[in-house]
Amino acid sequence: MNKSLCSVFRGKEFLAEKAWGALDIAHIESVSIRLHWTNEPYHWHVNDGQEVFAVMDGEIDMHYRLQGQVQVVRLHAGDIFHAGVGCDHVAHPVGEARILVIEKAGSV
């Protein structure tokens, strides 16, 4: 992680070596802020804390379960998805996407 007092990250230029590779932006107390690049779906999961998922570039089809039914919403650059504790979800990028994820450090 960059240790300087002030940093600039060019999100649209970030490219990971593999899907869901991440660039650590900051750790604030027990919260991690990471920029992810992907071109492949993640997997269904439930985080052990809340998660904020902000699309920086590209589009994501976010699948989540609400009262046992799968819902899908298309997220565009600038859109934010909040997964509360217990929210079963999976992100499917439409092509390449870059996502800023804010969550409890060490979360799934």
GITA-V122424 format. One record per residue. RES is the residue in three letters. SS is DSSP state (H for helix, E for strand, - for the rest). OMEGA is omega in radians with two decimals (none if undefined). NEAR is the number of other C-alpha atoms within 12 Angstrom. Layout:
RES/SS/OMEGA/NEAR ; RES/SS/OMEGA/NEAR
This chain:
MET/-/3.12/16 ; ASN/-/-3.06/13 ; LYS/-/-3.11/11 ; SER/-/-3.11/9 ; LEU/-/3.13/8 ; CYS/-/-3.10/9 ; SER/-/3.02/12 ; VAL/-/3.10/12 ; PHE/-/3.12/18 ; ARG/-/-3.04/15 ; GLY/H/-3.09/26 ; LYS/H/-3.13/20 ; GLU/H/-3.08/17 ; PHE/-/3.10/27 ; LEU/-/3.14/23 ; ALA/-/3.12/22 ; GLU/-/3.13/13 ; LYS/-/3.12/17 ; ALA/-/3.13/24 ; TRP/-/2.99/28 ; GLY/E/-3.02/23 ; ALA/E/3.02/26 ; LEU/E/3.10/29 ; ASP/E/3.12/27 ; ILE/E/-3.12/27 ; ALA/E/2.97/28 ; HIS/E/-3.12/20 ; ILE/E/-3.04/14 ; GLU/-/-3.10/10 ; SER/-/-3.09/15 ; VAL/E/3.06/21 ; SER/E/3.08/27 ; ILE/E/-3.05/28 ; ARG/E/3.04/35 ; LEU/E/3.14/36 ; HIS/E/2.96/38 ; TRP/E/3.06/38 ; THR/E/2.98/33 ; ASN/-/3.14/27 ; GLU/-/3.08/23 ; PRO/-/3.02/25 ; TYR/-/3.05/24 ; HIS/-/3.11/19 ; TRP/-/3.13/19 ; HIS/E/3.04/22 ; VAL/-/3.12/22 ; ASN/-/3.11/26 ; ASP/-/3.07/18 ; GLY/-/3.12/24 ; GLN/-/3.12/26 ; GLU/E/3.01/32 ; VAL/E/-2.97/26 ; PHE/E/-3.08/31 ; ALA/E/3.13/32 ; VAL/E/-3.13/37 ; MET/E/-3.08/31 ; ASP/E/3.13/31 ; GLY/-/-3.13/28 ; GLU/E/-3.14/30 ; ILE/E/2.91/36 ; ASP/E/-3.14/31 ; MET/E/3.09/34 ; HIS/E/3.10/27 ; TYR/E/-3.13/28 ; ARG/E/3.10/21 ; LEU/E/-3.10/15 ; GLN/-/3.08/10 ; GLY/-/-3.13/10 ; GLN/E/3.10/11 ; VAL/E/3.06/17 ; GLN/E/3.08/18 ; VAL/E/3.07/18 ; VAL/E/3.09/21 ; ARG/E/3.11/22 ; LEU/E/3.12/28 ; HIS/E/3.10/24 ; ALA/-/-3.11/25 ; GLY/-/3.13/19 ; ASP/-/-3.10/23 ; ILE/E/3.06/25 ; PHE/E/3.08/32 ; HIS/E/3.06/25 ; ALA/E/3.08/30 ; GLY/-/3.11/21 ; VAL/-/3.13/18 ; GLY/-/3.14/19 ; CYS/-/3.10/27 ; ASP/-/-3.04/29 ; HIS/E/3.06/34 ; VAL/E/3.14/28 ; ALA/E/3.08/38 ; HIS/E/3.11/32 ; PRO/E/3.03/32 ; VAL/-/-2.97/22 ; GLY/-/3.10/17 ; GLU/-/3.08/30 ; ALA/E/3.06/37 ; ARG/E/-3.00/42 ; ILE/E/3.02/44 ; LEU/E/-3.11/39 ; VAL/E/3.12/37 ; ILE/E/-3.05/34 ; GLU/E/3.06/32 ; LYS/E/-3.14/25 ; ALA/-/3.13/22 ; GLY/-/-3.14/16 ; SER/-/-3.12/20 ; VAL/-/none/21
